[in-house]
Amino acid sequence: RLTDGLRGTIDHRDGHWTGFEGVDLIAVIDLGEQTVVHEMSAGFLQRSAAWIFLPREVEFAVSGDGESFTVVGLDDHEISGRRSDRKVEEFKIAVSGLAARYVQLRARNLGLCPAWHPGAGKPAWLFCDEIVVR
């Protein structure tokens, strides 16, 4: 689902989001063969009223063998979880034509809803719609 080419909308029930409750999203994509990579990205949703928050950060890594990964970049944000509107945010990095067979993405979940939130102390959701490798 995370590589099907379908992007989510601001409606978390549109069928294009994959949710992770209280845990990080860790995804490994096999590109099928050694490929030159220029950019990696992933889309995430924030809708705090539904306990859905943006990741704290997204880490991108590459590998030739699928076992040993090298981190090639991090992306984070300064968007407040207190925002009441729905927000779709793209996390991405550009790389200088790296050769890789495997790409790994780790999106760090907030973990628990913050103290100010009505769900304080309960697991926060992380919603991702698509991982793109160019």
N, C-alpha and C positions, 0 to 999 in steps of 0.2 A: 504493500500500500504506500509506503513512503517514497517509492520511485515509480509510481504509475502515471506521472505527468498531470495529475489532477490537483488543482490548488483549492484550498479551503476559502470560505468567505468569513465574514464576521459572525456568522451563525455557527456556533460550535456543534450544532445538530445536523449540519448539511451533508454528513456522510463522508467528508473528505479529510477529516481530522483523525489522528490516532492519539489516544490519550494515555498518559502514564501517571498513576496516582502515587505520589510520595516517593518516587524513584527516578533516577536519572534515565535518560534515553541514551542507549549505547547501540549504535548501528554500524555494521561493517558491510560495505558494498564491494562485491567482486566485479571489476570492470571487464573480466573475461580474458584480458591479456594486458601486457604492459602498455600503458597509454600515457600520453603527455597530458597533464592536468594544468589548467590555467586558473580555475576558480571553483570554489566549493561554497554551497549555500544551503540554508534550510529555513523554512517559514514556520513561525510560531504565533500562537494566539494568546492574547491576554483578555480575560473577562473575569475580573476579580469577584463580581457578584455570583459567578458560578464556580468560584474557587479555582479558576484557571489563571495561572501566572506565567509570565515569560521566564525562560531559564535565566539563572544568574549569569551564566556564560556558556558559550559553545566552543568546544575544542575540536579542531580538525587535525587528523593525522593520516599518514600514508604508509604503505608497506609494499614490498615486492613479493613477500611470501605468505602474508596473512597471519603471521605469528608475531613478528617484531615490528611495532609501529613507531614512527617518528612524528612527533607533534610538529606541525608546520604553521600553526596559527591559532589564535583565540579571538573571539569576538564577544563583546559584552554590550551593555546598554545602560542608559541613565533614566529609563522610563519608570516612573513611580507606580508601584503596585496599587496605590490608592486611587488611580484614575478610575472613574466610573464608566467611561466609554469603553467600547470594544476596540481592540487594537491588534492588527496583524503586523508583525515585524519580521523582516528578513535579516538573518545573521549570515555574514559571508566573509570570506577572505579571498584575496587574489594571491596567486603564487606564480613564480617565474618559470613556467613550463616544466614542472616536476614530472618525472616518470614514475608511475605507480601502477600496480595491478589491483591493489585494495585501498579503499578509502574508509576511514573510521571517523564517525562523528560522535561526540559525547556532549549532550546537553544537560547541564547541571540543574536539577529540579530545586526549587525553593525549599522543598522538604515538607515543612509544616506551614500552615497559614499563620501569618504574623499576629502579634498580640492585639493590634487594632481591628483585625478582621472578625466578622461574626463567627467564622469557623476556626478561630484561634486554637492552635494546638492540634488541629486535625490535618490529615495529609492534603497537601496542595496538588493540583493537577498541572500537568505540562502537556500541551497539545501541539503536535507537529503535523504539517500537511504534506510536505515534500522536501526531499533532499535532492539537490541538483549538483552534478559534477560536469564541468565544462573543460 
